[in-house]
C-alpha cells in the first residue's frame, strides 16, 4: 500500500461520449485493479451488450445503473478505488450530459485533480468548457486534458496539436476569468485501446510527455491547508449529565465526577491546527476562551491537524452550538449576512431575484434570499452577461442576504468554509451550490427588510425627492464652481444636499487610488455607491468628477432608481480648459509630470445623451446652476 | 501513523459523516448486520461520540437464518458495550414458512430482509439510518451517495439523487422521508481489514479459516450450520478448511477455501486475491441489475 502519499481524489469529466467511463475502466484494468470474476463478467457483457465493436467495453464496469446500461450513457457519478505502489486513488467517473451537470459538480466539489476528456474528432465543446469552469470554480487547480479517440484520428500529430491549442485557449480563458490553473497538461490517448494510459504508445512516437497514470502519480494536489488559519466548525455537541449511565465502558472516573453536564465540541479541523491551551475565539458570538483538552476518539492528544475529527473541551462554561466556528483569535472568518457569491444552478425551476431558500454551510444554516443577480457566465467567452434569471446548469454571480449573520471565508481562501448549498423550502431539493466571493458592506442598510425604515420614508420626512446630479466634464471645465453654486441655491430652497467632489473623496475614501484606468473605474464605482447610499438617506447628491468613461457613468446610473440620476455634461472645449487651467494641471501634464491626464494622454468619452448639457462658453456658472434648478422643477424633482 | 496515511484519512472522514448525520437526525439508528463492516462502523461510532455512548440504538433484521455464531457475537457485543439493540424479525414470514430453500433467494430476500427492514424502520420512525455498505462492493453501490435519500416508502430513486457537495449534505426532509447514511462508502475491503488489524476490532470467528462442515453446491462451498439445512440426494457434508469473506444468511453465503486464520493472514490473502468479495453472495446474481432493484425497494 502507498503509505504516506495519501489519497488522490480526481474526476474524469468532459462532454458526453468523450470516453470517460471507458478511460477509467481501462485504467483499472491496466493497473491490475480488476478481479478475475469482474473481468469475466465484463467479457461476457461486452460481447452481449457492448458498444465498443470487437473489443472490451470498459464503460460497462462503471455504468452500474440499469438505465445507464440500457441507454449507453452515464447518469450519475461512479466512485472507484484503486491503488498502485505509489498512491491510493479515489476516482469519480462523471456524466457528460448537460442534464446531469449537478452530478458532475457533486464529484468536482471533493476532488483535487481533473481529467478533462476531449474527443479528438470533436474538439472542445460547450460542455467541455462548462466542466472545466466548474472544476476551476470548485478550486481544482490541476487539470489534464486527455485528447481521446486518437485511434479514430489516425494517430495524427496534427490533429492532436489542433486539440492542444484549443485546450490551451480554454486554460487561458480560465486564467482571464480569475481562476488560473496551477498546472495544465494535454495528453493524446485512446481510452478504448489503452494508448498513453500507462505506457507511452509506439503508435504516437511524436508524443514524449507524461502518460495519464504518470501524470496522476506526479500531481501534488494538496494545498497546505495546515498552514491556513484554524477553522473548527462545531458539528455536534457531546453532552451528558455527569451522574447518569450514558458513558462508554472504561471512561475515566474524572469525567463522571462533579455535577452538571459534561460538554465537548465535536467537529473536524477543516484548516490549520489546534493545540491544548491555545487561545481561541468562537464565532459569531466573538467569545474568547482557551482549549482545555483535545480528544481523538478515546485518546487525549496534545494537538490536532487539518482533517482530524476530534472533540474539544474549552475552559469555562459556554453556550456554543452546531455551526459556531472556533478559530484563532488573530485571523478570524468574516461574519456577515450579505455577500456576493458564484452559484451553480441545479434546479429544474428557473430562479428570479427575490426567492427564498434554506442556506447551509459549515458555519450554520439560515434562510436566504438571492436579492440580486449579478450576471450569468457565458460559456463561450467566460464573460459575465446580464441576466434576470438562472436556469438549470447556469453558472452566475449573485448577492445573497441571510436571515442572520454567519461566519465564513472567501472560497478562494478556504474551500471548506467558503462553500454553501441552497435548498428549496418546500421540496427540499438542492437548488444551487455556491462559492462565496466576499461580504458586501451594505449589510446594515439592507438587513431586516421588514423592520427597516425604507428610503422613501426617509425622503418623506425631509419633504424632498432624493436624486443624483452627476456633473461630468474635463478638468477645468467649471464643474466644481457650478456644483458649489448649485448646492448653495438648493440649500437656500430648504433642500437637504451633499456635494461630493475631489476634495472630500479623492483625499479621503479614495486616497488609495491612483489615476490608471483601473483606478479611475474603481474611483467612480465607489463614488456611485456612496451617492446611492446618500440618496437612500434622502439627500440630493451633487457630484463633480471628470468621470471620463461612458460605461462607468452607466454603471452608476444603474445603481440609482430610475429617473433619479441626472447626468449633466459641463461642456468646455479642451483649449478653453487649458487656457483657464485654474490649478496649473494642464501645464504640468503637458510637461509630462502628470501621466494619464484626461484630455492630454487619457481619453474623455463625452456623454451622447445627457439629461442636461451646459455650454460654459455661453453661460456663467450662476446661469448654469439656475438652468439645472429649472430642469429639476420641470421634471418634478424639486 | 501519519496524517496522509490512507487509513487515517478514511477513519477521520467516516467519523465526520457519522456526526453530521446524528447532528441533523431526530431518530437515528444503526443497521447492525454483525459483519466486519458493521464492526468497523460501530467502532467508528464509539470514537465519534466518546466519552458518551453513541446516541442511537442498533437494529438487526434477523431472518432467523443467520449463522448461530453471528447471533452469539451480536449479543455479546451489545451487552459488552451496553448498547440498545432492536431485533426485528418478519414473524408473518416465519409463520408462512418462508425459507431460502422453499421460496428461492429472491422472494426470501424480499420478504425476510427488505420487507422486514422497511417495517422495522417505519415502526421505529427512524429518519437517519446508518449502513455499512461500501461503494467498492458492487456497481450500483458505486453510484450511491454517502447520504442517500429515501422516500416515505423507503425507496431509492437512482435517477434523481440529490447533489452532494463538499462536506455539506442537504439532509432536509419531510415527515416519513429518511436518509441511508454510509460512513464506509470510500473504504475498500482491504481498508476494512487493515483497520481491523490496526485497531484490534473484534469480529465474528467465521471470518477466520477453520475446519467446518460444508457441502459443495453449484461450485460453491455452503456451510451446514444447523439441522434445517436440506441436503440434496447426492450431497454429503465434509470437513474443509474454509472461511467466510462475507457473512449473510448461511444458506445464501458461500465459504471460500482459505488458510487465513488471523487478521494478518486475511490481509495478506486479500492483497493477493484475484476474486471479488461478493462473488460469494448468491443473491447478487439472482437477476440482472439485481442489487440495484433490491436497493430501490429498500434493501441496504
Interface residues (C-beta under 8 A of the other chain):
Chain A: X1 X2 X3 X4 X5 X6 X7 X35 X36 X37 X38 X61 X62 X63 X64 X65 X66 X67 X69 X75 X76 X77 X78 X79 X80 X81 X88 X90 X102 X103 X105 X106 X109 X110 X235 X236 X238 X239 X240 X245 X246 X247 X248 X249 X251 X252 X255 X262 X266 X267 X268 X295 X296 X297 X298 X305 X306 X307 X308 X309 X311 X322 X346 X358 X360 X361 X362 X415 X416 X419 X420 X421 X423 X428 X429 X430 X433
Chain B: X2 X3 X4 X5 X6 X9 X10 X12 X13 X15 X16 X19 X20 X22 X23 X46 X47 X48 X49 X50 X51 X52 X53 X80 X81 X82 X135 X136 X138 X139 X140 X141 X142 X143 X145 X158 X159 X161 X162 X163 X164 X165 X166 X167 X168 X170 X172 X173 X174 X185 X186 X188 X190 X194 X273 X274 X275 X276 X279 X288 X289 X292 X293
